Amino acid sequence: MAPQGSRAPLEFGGPLGAAALMLLLPATMFHLLLVARSGPARLLGLPPYLPGPEALWSPWALLLWLTWLGLQAAFYLLPARKMAEGQELKDKTRLRYPINGFQALVLTALLVGLGVSAGLPLGMLTEMLLPLAFVATLTAFIFSLLLYLKALIAPASALAPGGNSGNPIYDFFLGRELNPRICSFDCKYFCELRPGLIGWVLINLALLVQEAELRGSPSLAMWLVNGFQLLYVGDALWYEEAVLTTMDITHDGFGFMLAFGDLAWVPFTYSLQAQFLLYHPQPLELSMASVICLINAVGYCIFRGANSQKNTFRKNPSDPRVAGLETISTATGRQLLVSGWWGMVRHPNYLGDLIMALAWSLPCGVSHLLPYFYLLYFTALLVHREARDEQQCLQKYGLAWREYCRRVPYRIVPYIY
């Protein structure tokens, strides 16, 4: 049996904060869905109406959602281009993961393309966003409950560092078990990049198709948002193996926080710019579009360059691409990069992320704050995540991390933060 409690410090304000977030996050998601289609489109204003049960519940939405999850699960189980090993666990074992996320994206695109050519009304998906978001939220709650019950009989070695406080609300939110699996099917790894991310670009595409049906052709702003975000999702799935070293996989349990984030929050809030553009078309000059493309390119180069440099160094410090970089030795035997991208700021990948987030919002103009929600939210998320990273690295590397912080004083934005 798993231990009944843990002395690990509680995050997110403890049980009270966890309970508040379980209400606030779905409420925020539905607020954004409602105001995006309203005339004023005020981020801080009240939605034009509160949807009744008939607007939220749809058996067709449930069927579509379950079909989507089943399709992505089937793609997950297909033969992978490679199998990768995760980080070493408490019991000294390593789990194996299929690297076939990009394959799932391509197969999804082919199926959707065949469906559209056969007359599938993809644009109608935009009319089902509310009930789809509702069934995704319901799925996240039910799934999290099943995960919590499963973790009650999991061995202590299978528990996450922070998800076994003994408080059921907090543990339900954060997740008790680190890597819940059904046979070889890893629930957290599957949800992390598959149904939500691919669903995000599918919703974006449906919004583009709907705009073309309404106005004759998609706007330049809509093309940019779709292209930028498809690049981001494609990059995440092409470099899928890199997710195995992220905090979500190595540290956080799989509970409501990640289940809701992966299945509901990502597809229905990250598509906010495209939703806004469908209902509030924005003129965009070619010159301004070129500037926005440049901003996105700069952000992507920083993001990809930093992540690739880190991953290359982790795999082979003697690789010619990273062999000349300066490092700091730690008591664990690991080396901390202190030059290259990681000598500029401590989290250059976060900096690239934020620059891209700005580029995704700019096609929506500057008359509304609503399309910039993602930028504001992601800034708060990355600052919080950076603080968690700092705490863990200090505990892990001690004096070496303090020396790194002295050598690289800025956390995300040079000379600012």
Buried (B, 14 or more C-beta within 10 A) or exposed (E): EBEEEBEEEBBBEBBEBBBEBBEEBBEBBBBBBBBBBBEEBBBEEEBEEEBEEEEBBBEEBBEBBEEBBEBBBEBBEEEBEEEBEBEEBEEEEEBEBBBBBBBBBBBBBEEBEEEBEEEBEBBEBBEBBBBBBBBBBBBBBEBBBEBBEBBEEBEEEBBBBBBBBEBEBBBBBBBBBBBBBEEEEBBBBBBBBBBBBBBBBBBBBBBBBBBBBEEEEBBBBBBBBBEBBBBBBBBBBEBBBBBBEEEBBBBBBBBBBBBBBBBBBBBBBBBBBBBBBBBBBBEBEEEBBEEBBEBBBBBBEBBBBBBBBBBBBBEEBEEEEBEEBEBBEBEEEBBBBBBBBBBBBBBBBBBBBBBBBBBBBBBBBEEBEBBBBBBEBBBEBBBEBBEBBBEBBBEEBEEBBEBBBEBBEBBBBEEEE
